[in-house]
Amino acid sequence: MDLRNLTYLLEVAKLQNFTKAAEALHMTQPTLSKLVRSMEEELGVTLFDRSGKQVKLTDAGSAAIQQIHHILQAVNDLYITLDDVSQLKTGTLTIGLPPVISSVFFPRVIAPFQKLYPRLQFEMVEEGAKNVEQRVLNGSIDLGVVISPDEEAGFGTMPFIRQQLALVLHRSHPLAQHPPVKLADLSREPFLMFAKGFGVRHHVLEACHQAGFHPLIAHESSQWDLLVEMVAAELGVALLPEAICSKVVNPDVRVLPMTNPAIPWNLVVIWNKERYVSYAMREFLRFVEQTSGLAGGEPVC
């Protein structure tokens, strides 16, 4: 049934006259009468009592008119809702962020984006990078921010930050006096590492193996600030992203650059390229691209 025809029924019910209703609808009276009769046949009921001078609703007609009001209001609400979604007046984005990344990504991207679109809701899920990747693939979260994932895993990707890991060690450590430090110089040092499942840990272990040694892991944590406090307590050394190192204020630790090799820390935003990309996701990705400032491979920080 054509929604437009439902408005014709409302007009006849309101004016209680086919001729006046036809004039209001800019059509001929026979055409309107034929359309109404056709709808009555389709519904299998008589909607209007035509026996008097005025057209009156039958009991079936009264019930139908009430439902028609609901139907047309629902359709109008549908258009309003879709317009709100397309104009980013409403919606929800679920983003997976490893804890070490959330302290960088939230203030740089999510907070300023929400100022532009305050009615968009964000749900942030803090998990290790591997869990974030898996949840993006299975659709339980919309987007993730991780260290560069496997390009063959079905992800769409957008670069966000290109940095390196830096060495965090106690200020009294002999290596603190001789920057920069080579990775091989740390072969006998106790390492303070992120817990299993964190991308930073994977990259550190891989770099150490390439440098010819397996690091001695003294302690593990999912919190970067706790790792820094462990360094301050002289429990070992840590390799942390430059963006995190910029937050270190403990006077008992030093942050030094690493060389031979430098360990990259390249963050990307990922999404499932096989799934629908919503209006909110598209605008958010556009905002990330503008915010990242990455052009021609230059680092953000």
C-alpha positions in Angstrom: 0.0 0.0 0.0 1.3 3.4 -1.0 2.0 5.7 2.0 0.6 8.6 0.0 -2.7 6.8 -0.3 -2.9 6.7 3.5 -2.8 10.5 3.5 -5.7 10.6 1.2 -7.8 8.5 3.7 -6.9 11.0 6.4 -8.0 13.9 4.3 -11.4 12.3 3.5 -11.9 11.5 7.2 -11.0 15.0 8.2 -13.3 16.8 5.7 -16.0 14.2 5.6 -16.6 14.9 2.0 -15.0 13.4 -1.1 -15.3 16.5 -3.3 -13.7 18.8 -0.7 -11.0 16.3 0.0 -10.3 15.9 -3.7 -9.9 19.7 -4.1 -7.6 19.9 -1.1 -5.5 17.1 -2.6 -5.5 18.6 -6.1 -7.2 15.7 -7.8 -10.6 14.9 -9.2 -13.4 13.5 -7.1 -13.8 10.3 -9.2 -10.1 9.6 -8.9 -10.1 10.0 -5.2 -13.2 7.8 -4.8 -11.6 5.1 -7.0 -8.4 5.1 -4.9 -10.4 4.9 -1.6 -12.6 2.1 -3.0 -9.4 0.2 -4.1 -7.9 0.5 -0.6 -11.1 -0.8 1.0 -11.0 -3.8 -1.3 -7.4 -4.4 -0.5 -8.1 -4.2 3.3 -11.4 -6.2 2.9 -13.4 -3.7 4.9 -15.6 -0.6 4.4 -13.9 2.4 5.8 -16.5 5.1 5.0 -20.3 5.2 5.4 -21.4 7.1 2.2 -25.2 6.9 2.9 -25.6 10.4 4.3 -24.7 13.9 3.0 -21.5 13.7 4.9 -19.0 10.8 4.7 -18.5 9.2 8.0 -16.1 6.6 9.3 -17.3 3.1 10.0 -16.0 1.3 13.1 -13.4 -0.3 10.9 -12.6 3.1 9.4 -12.1 4.6 12.9 -9.7 1.8 13.8 -7.8 2.2 10.5 -7.4 5.9 10.9 -5.8 5.6 14.3 -3.3 3.1 12.9 -2.6 5.3 9.9 -1.7 8.2 12.2 0.8 5.8 14.0 2.2 4.6 10.7 2.8 8.0 9.2 4.3 9.2 12.5 6.6 6.2 12.5 7.7 6.9 9.0 8.4 10.5 9.8 10.4 9.5 12.9 12.4 7.1 10.6 13.4 10.0 8.3 14.3 12.2 11.3 16.4 9.4 12.8 18.2 8.7 9.6 18.8 12.4 9.1 20.2 12.6 12.6 22.5 9.7 11.9 23.7 11.0 8.6 24.3 14.5 10.2 26.1 12.9 13.2 23.5 14.2 15.6 23.3 10.7 17.1 25.1 7.4 17.1 27.6 5.3 19.0 31.2 4.3 18.2 33.0 1.5 20.1 36.8 1.8 20.0 39.3 -0.7 21.3 42.4 0.8 22.9 45.3 -0.9 24.6 45.9 1.0 27.9 49.3 2.2 26.8 47.6 3.8 23.7 44.5 5.2 25.3 46.5 7.9 27.2 47.8 9.1 23.8 44.8 8.6 21.6 42.0 9.9 23.9 43.3 13.5 24.4 44.5 13.9 20.9 41.5 12.5 19.0 38.4 11.4 20.9 38.1 14.4 23.2 38.3 17.0 20.4 36.1 15.0 18.2 33.4 14.8 20.9 33.5 18.6 21.2 32.5 18.8 17.5 29.8 16.1 17.8 28.7 16.1 21.4 25.7 13.9 20.8 27.8 11.0 19.5 28.5 8.5 22.2 31.9 6.7 22.6 32.3 3.3 24.2 36.0 2.6 24.9 37.2 -0.9 25.5 40.7 -1.2 27.0 42.4 -4.5 26.1 45.7 -5.8 24.7 46.4 -5.2 21.0 45.7 -8.8 20.0 42.3 -8.9 21.7 41.5 -5.5 20.0 42.4 -6.9 16.6 40.2 -10.0 17.2 37.2 -7.9 18.3 37.5 -5.7 15.3 37.4 -8.7 13.1 34.4 -10.3 14.8 32.5 -7.0 14.8 32.1 -6.6 18.6 33.9 -3.2 18.3 33.9 -0.7 15.4 37.5 0.5 15.5 40.7 -0.2 17.2 44.1 1.6 17.6 47.0 -0.8 17.7 50.6 -1.1 16.6 50.7 -2.0 12.9 48.8 -5.3 12.5 49.1 -8.0 9.9 48.1 -6.4 6.6 46.7 -9.7 5.4 44.2 -10.0 8.3 41.3 -8.2 6.7 41.8 -4.8 8.2 41.4 -1.4 6.8 44.1 0.8 8.3 45.0 4.4 8.7 48.3 5.6 10.2 48.1 7.8 13.3 51.5 8.1 14.9 55.0 7.1 13.8 57.4 7.1 16.7 60.0 5.0 18.4 60.5 3.3 21.7 62.8 5.1 24.2 64.9 3.7 27.0 63.8 4.5 30.6 66.4 3.7 33.2 67.4 4.9 36.7 69.4 8.2 36.8 72.3 6.5 38.5 72.6 3.7 35.9 76.0 3.9 34.1 74.3 3.9 30.7 72.4 7.1 31.7 75.6 9.0 31.2 76.3 7.8 27.7 73.4 8.3 25.3 72.3 7.1 22.9 72.2 3.5 24.0 72.5 0.4 21.7 70.0 -2.4 22.3 72.8 -4.9 22.7 74.1 -2.8 25.7 71.0 -4.0 27.5 71.6 -7.8 27.1 72.4 -8.3 30.8 69.8 -5.9 32.2 66.6 -7.0 33.9 63.7 -5.8 31.7 60.4 -4.4 33.0 57.9 -5.3 30.3 54.3 -4.9 29.4 52.1 -7.9 30.0 51.5 -10.6 27.3 49.1 -9.5 24.6 50.6 -6.0 24.3 52.0 -5.0 21.0 54.9 -3.1 22.6 56.1 -6.3 24.3 56.0 -8.2 21.0 58.1 -5.6 19.3 60.7 -5.4 22.1 61.1 -9.2 22.2 61.5 -9.3 18.5 64.1 -6.5 18.5 66.1 -8.2 21.3 66.1 -11.5 19.4 67.4 -9.8 16.3 70.1 -8.2 18.4 71.2 -11.6 19.5 69.8 -12.0 23.1 66.7 -13.0 25.0 65.8 -10.4 27.6 65.6 -11.3 31.2 62.1 -10.2 32.2 62.1 -9.2 35.9 58.5 -7.8 36.2 55.4 -7.3 34.0 52.6 -4.8 34.1 49.7 -3.5 32.0 50.3 0.0 33.3 53.1 2.2 32.0 53.3 4.4 35.0 53.9 1.4 37.2 56.7 0.3 35.0 58.3 3.8 35.4 58.0 3.5 39.2 59.7 0.1 39.0 62.5 1.8 37.1 62.7 4.5 39.8 63.0 1.7 42.4 66.0 0.3 40.4 64.2 -2.9 39.5 65.3 -2.8 35.9 65.0 -0.9 32.6 62.0 -0.4 30.4 61.4 0.5 26.7 58.4 2.7 26.3 56.9 4.8 23.5 58.1 8.3 23.1 54.6 9.7 23.6 54.5 8.0 27.0 58.0 9.0 27.9 57.0 12.6 27.5 54.6 12.1 30.5 57.4 10.8 32.8 58.1 13.3 35.5 59.8 11.2 38.1 63.2 12.8 38.8 64.9 9.5 39.5 64.6 8.2 36.0 66.1 9.2 32.7 64.7 8.8 29.2 67.3 8.1 26.4 67.0 7.4 22.7 67.7 3.9 21.4 69.9 3.1 18.4 71.1 0.0 16.5 68.3 -0.8 16.1 65.7 1.9 16.7 62.5 0.2 17.6 59.5 1.7 15.8 56.2 2.4 17.5 53.7 3.0 14.6 50.1 3.3 15.6 47.3 2.7 13.2 43.5 2.9 13.4 42.0 -0.4 12.2 38.5 -1.5 11.1 37.0 -4.5 9.4 37.1 -3.7 5.7 34.5 -6.4 5.0 31.9 -4.7 7.2 29.7 -1.7 6.7 31.3 1.6 7.6 28.8 3.9 9.4 28.5 7.7 8.9 30.0 8.2 12.4 33.0 5.9 11.5 33.6 7.7 8.2 33.6 11.1 9.8 35.8 9.9 12.7 38.4 8.4 10.3 38.4 11.6 8.3 39.1 13.4 11.6 41.9 11.0 12.5 43.5 11.6 9.2 43.4 15.4 9.7 44.5 15.1 13.3 47.4 12.7 12.7 49.2 15.2 10.5 51.1 12.3 8.8 52.2 13.3 5.4 55.1 11.8 3.4 56.1 9.6 6.3 56.9 12.4 8.7 56.4 11.7 12.4 53.7 13.3 14.4 55.8 14.0 17.4 
